[in-house]
């Protein structure tokens, strides 16, 4: 096993972290976590033997904040493994975008994965994933990658995607708070872009700053943070056909 792995992730609703963490625990004795979603926190360079990156897919792209945090890192030829995690529909250019961002910082990518998690805006799609079968697969992939790390070459893996990348998704509307909101401030605390403010008994969300990551809805203790009902209905209509689809994870190695 690898002695130590640096795990860089952005996981607003938990699925991305679960997938990447399963890989890290299977390949490494020690895992140092770097949560890229904590605003204002400086991203530390890796000190372990391997760097693992995991990002969610937003409309076929990785979130811009992930790309920006990666730009602060110095890879220095260190081996890396990358994952994008998506809610069943498609990952489009996201894995290519992540790999190019990581490679540009001097990392050598030994393997990549595109894994499924429960959709953050339509939870019946990919419900419960990554599940036990997914974790077992990811663990097996880790063992496969471990055996190939010594043969990692600078050219890296080939993954699907197009460049120029597709346009980043537009945000139709940010989440809203119901009257049952207790103004506890947990949503404000967890928001990676500081789009939410709680002040004088009122909660506000800046639609120009919100990236619709859904971290605020996941952390709300009262389920008082939701998508606007018309947007929720639209998402469920768009993704409803995927409710009974079990998309398989994809893995790429040298």
N, C-alpha and C positions, 0 to 999 in steps of 0.2 A: 504493500500500500504506500501511497504518497504520505510523507511525514506530516505536511501541513498544507492546507489549501486556503486561499483567500477567496471568499464567496461574495461577489458583488451582485446585488439584486435590487429591483424595484418591484414591489408586490403589494399594490394597493388593497387587494381583497384576499390575499393569502395564497392563491393557487400557484403563482409563479415561484414564490419562495418554497412551497412544498415540493414542487418538481425538482428545482435546483438543489435543494437541501438533501433530497433522497440520493442524488448523484454524489454530492460531496461526502456524505457520510459513508457511502459505499466504497469510495476510492481513497479516503484520507483518514489518518489517525486523528488529526486535529483540524478543525474548521474555524477560521476567523471570519465572522460575518461583517459585511459592509453594506448597510441599508442606504441605498442611493435616494430613497424617498424622504430622508430627513433633511429638511431645508436648513440652509445655513451651515451645515456640517461639511468640513473639508474632507475630500476624498483622499484617503491614505494609499500610498503605493503598496503593492503586494510585497510581502516579506517571506512568503512560503514558497513551496516548490511548484505549485500549480495555481492558476487563477481561473475561476469559474464565473461566468457572467450569465445572468438570467434576466430577461425583460419581457413584459407583457406586450401583446400586439394590440395597437389601437388603429383600426381601419387599415390594416395591411402595413403599418409602419411601427417602429419603436418610438416611444415618447421622446420628445426633444430633450427633456431633462436628463434622460439616460445618456444620450449622445454627449451632452455638455459635461456630465460628471466623468465620463470616460476620457474626455479630452484632458483632464487634469492628471491622468495616470502616466507613468513611465513603465513600459513593458520590458525593455532591456533584453529582448529575446526570450522572455519567460514563456513557458508553454501555457496554453489556455484552452478552455472548452466553453462553448457558447450554447445558450438555450433561448428560444423564444417560446412563449406560452400563450395560447389563444383559445377562444371559446367556441371551437368547432368549425366556424365558418371558413376561414382561410387565413394564412399568414403572409401571403403575397410577397412583398419585398422586405419584410421585417428582418428575416434571418440574414439576408445578404447585407442589409444596412448595418446590423449589429456586428457582423464579421468584419466589414470594412472599417467600422469605427475602432474596433479592438485591434485589428492588424495595423492600422495607421499609427497606433501608439507603441508599436514595436513588439507586440505579442505574437507568438507563433501558435496558430490555432490547430490543435490536434484533432478535434472532433466537434460536432455540433448536433443539436437536437431541436425538433419542433414538437412540443408536447401540448396536450389538451388539458384545460382546466374548466371548471364551471364558469359559464358566461356571467360577467359582472352585471349586465343589464337585463339579461333574460335567464334567470337562474335555473329554469327547467331545461335549458340547453347545456349539455355536458354536466348534468347534475351529479355532484359528489366526486367529480374528477379534479385532480388525479386520485384514482382509487387504488385498491390493493394490487390490481393487475398492472396498473401503470407504474406503481412504485417498484414492483417486481421486475418489470421490463427495464426501468431506468437503472436499477441495481445491476442487472445483467449487462447493460450497456457500459456501466462504469467499469466492470471487470474487463470487458473487451477493450476499452480505451486504455486502461492501466497497462495492459500487455503491449500496447503500441506506443506508449509515450516516449520510449527511448529512441524510436525511429521517426519522431516528429521532424518534419522538414519545413523549411521556411515558406514554401509555396502555399501551405494550408489546404483546407478542404474546399471542395466545390459544392455550393448549395444553390437552391433555386432562388430566383428573383431577377428583377430588371433594374437597369439604370439608364436614364434618370428614374429615380423612385417615383411611385405614384404620389399624387398630392396628399399632404397630410389632411386628416379628416377635419371638418369644421365642427364646431360645437354648437348644436342647435339651441340648447338651453342647459343651464347648470341645474343640479339637484336643488330641491326646495325643502324647507322645514315645516312640519305640520304644527298645529296648535299644541300638540302634546309634547313639543320640544321643551326640555327642562333647562336649556341654556347652560348645560354643563361644560361646554367648551371643548369637548373631545374632538369634534369635527374640525374646529379651528386649529387645534394642536396637531392633528395628523395630516392636514392638507399640505401637500408638497410644494404648492406654489403660492401659499399665503393668500388664496382667493377668498377665504372665509374670515369674517370678523364678527365677534360677539361683543356688543357694547351697549350698555344702558338698557338691558332687557330686550335687545333686538339683535337678530342675526341677519347678516347680509352676505351675498356671494357675488363676486365680481365676474360677470360672464366673459370678460376679456382675458381673465387670468386662469379661470377654471379649465382643466384639461379633461374633465369628465372621467377621471380615473376611478371614481366610486369609493375611494377610501373613506370618505365621510359617511356614506351610507353603511359601510361595513362595520364601522366603529361605534355607531350610534347605539347606546344601550336601550333606548326606547323604540327603536325602529321608526323614529320620527323624521328621518332624513330620507327622502325618496326622489325619484325622477318625477318631473311634472307628469301627471296622468296622461295627457295626449302623447307625450314622447314615449312613455312606458308602453302605451298601447301600440304605437307605431313600431317600436323595437320588437315587441312580441309577435306582431304580424309579419315583420320582415324575417324573423328568425324561427318562427313557429315550425316550419317544415323540418328544421334540424333537431327538433326535440327528441326524436327517436333514433337519431343517427349516432352511431358510435364511430367517430373518426379515429383512425389509428395514429399513434405517435410515429414520427419519422426521425431516423438517425443517420448521421453522415460521419464517415471516418476517412482517414488517408488511405 
